[in-house]
């Protein structure tokens, strides 16, 4: 960032104590947010000349500036995180980003607290469900999953599970009347063993191809 930095600081009247946050957007592009000493974002469309303010900056409070930056980043992350998994698209707070981040409804709400946290913070435009891997799931040849009602037709079928470049074909059994949910059967044990799943892992099954029934597995 050596080339052009001096011009950048002069154009935006940066002085000691200003906080500059760079958010990488890909392809060598950054979103830049500049905060004043009061930890408020500077609006360069309406702000006045800040040269006098910068000249009077106290150079003895670098630690306080770091704390302010941490607090601002935490507030920004909190604004971007929805407190509930919702079936409606959620827009980020105005000014954070021009793009709209969509969150689809999770197909289940796990009982385990850690799995709940993963499900709550997982964002995708695809349907997904979340399960906690228990010791018994690593030795049994079946694993219960949600009924997937309205997403996958209720009949015995095959699904593909993807982790990285590896894939496994697993049988998905239909949901029977009076039974709560469906089950992954033939192929589950092989998948659990070869994928290296461990007790305590939280897996998000993201349906990335509804036609061919392909799930991308995210392990936490």
N, C-alpha and C positions, 0 to 999 in steps of 0.2 A: 504494500500500500504506500510505498515511498513516493512514487510518481503521482503528482496531483494532490497529495495530502495537504501541502501548504496552501494551495489554492482553495481546497475544500474548507479548511479551517477559517480562512479569511472571508470566504463568501458567506459562511454561516455564523461569523462572529464568535467562534468557539474560544473560550478562555479556560483557565485553570478552574476545575471544579465542575465543569459541564460533564454530563454523563451521556455517552454515545453508545446506543445499542444497535448492533448489526445482526439482522436475521437473514441467514442465507436462504435464498429462494431457488437455487439451482442455476446452472449455466452461467456462473460467474456474476450473478445478480444478487444484490443485497437490498433489503428494506432497512432504512435507517431511521431511528427515533432518537431525538435529541431532547434531553431533560435539563432544565435549569437547576440552580442550587436548591430550589424549593421542591425538587423531585416531580415537578409538573412538566408535561410535554410542551415544548415550545411550538407555537403555531406561527410559522414564518409568513403566512399570508396576512396576518393581522398584527404581528408583534412589532414593536417600535425598535429603534436602534438600541442595542444592548451594550454598546462599547463602554459606557460609563459604569454599568453594573459589573462588567468583567474586570474593569480596572480596580474595583473595590473588593474583589474576591479575597477571602481569608485563605491563605495557602496552608493552614495548619490543620485542616480537618479532612484529610484523605480517607481516614477510617470511616468517618460519618458518611462520606460519599459512597463508599462501598456498601454500607448498610442500607442506604437509601436505594441504591441500585437493586440489591437483593430483594428489598421490600416491593419495589415496583415490578420486578420480574415475577415474584410470587403472586401479586395481584393480577398480572396479565394472564398467568397460567390459570388462576382460579376463574377468571372471566370466561376462558375458553373451554372450561370443563363443565359439562352439564351435570347437575346433581342427580338426575334420574335418567334411566334408559327410556327413551321416548320413541313412539312410532312416527313422530312428526319430524320433518327436517328442521335443524336448528341453524340459525345464522350466528356467526361470530358477532361480538359487540362491534358496533359501527366504529370504524376507524382502525380496528385491529387488522383487518384484511378485507380486500374487495371481494374475495372469493367466498362462496357459501360452502360450509362443511356439512354434509348430510350424515345423519345417524339413523339407521333403521332400527326397528324394534327387535330386541333380543327375543329369541323364541323360547327362552326359559329364564328363570331367576334362581340361580343356585343358592343352596342353603349355607355353604361355607363362606365365611366373611372374605377371605382372600379372593375366592372365585367371584364373589360379588363385586369386589373392587376392580378386578380385571374386566368383567362384563360391563361395568359402569363406565369405564374409561376407554373401551374399545370402540373405535369409530369406523364405520364402513357404510357403503351404499348397498351392501349385500346383506341378506338375512344371515344370522349367525346364532349359535348357541354355545354355552360354556359348561364344561364339566371339570370336576376335580378328580385327579387320578388317585385312587386308594390302593393299598397293597393287594386287595382281592382282584382289582381290575387287571393286574399284571399276571395273574395265574389262571383266571377264568377265561373261557373262550367266547364270552358275550359281554356286552356293556350296554346298560340302559341309556337311552337318549330321549329327548322330548318327542311328543307325538308328531311334530312338524306339520300340524294341520294347516291346510291352506297353502302350504309351500311345496310339499312333495306328496304325490298321490299315495293314498293308504293301501299299499299292496307290497308284497315281497319284491324286492328289487336289489340291484347292485349299485354301490356308490364307489367313487374313487377318492382316496385320501392322499393329499399331497403334503410333503414336507420338503422344502427345497426342490431338488431335481428328482427326488424319489417319489414313487407312487405305489399304492397298495389298493387292490380291489377287495371290498368288504361287503358282505351281505347285510342289507337292511331289512329287517322283518316288519311286517305290517303290525298295526295296533289293533288288538282284539277288543271286542266290547267288554267293558268292565275292567280292562287293564289300563293303567296309567302310563302312557308313553310307548315307545318302540324300542327295539334292541338291535345293536350291531352284533352280528354273529360270526359266521364263517369268514375268516380272514382277520378278525380283530386281534386274536392272540399273536399272530405273526406280525401285524402292524405294531402292536405295543412293544414286542420284543426287539424288532429290527430298527424301530425308530428311536430306541433308547429312552423311552418314557420311564420316569421314576415316580415313586409314591410322593405325593405332594405337588406334582406338576399341575398347573391349570392349563387346559387346552381349550382354545376357541376354534370351533368348526365354522368356517366362513364359506357359505355356498357361493362359489365364484362362477359356476356354470350350471344353471338350473336345468337346461336341456339334457346334458350328459351326466348330471348329478355329481359334480366335482366339488369336493370340499378342500379348501386350503386350511391346513392346521397350523395354528399359532400356539407355541408352547411357552409358558411363563413359569 
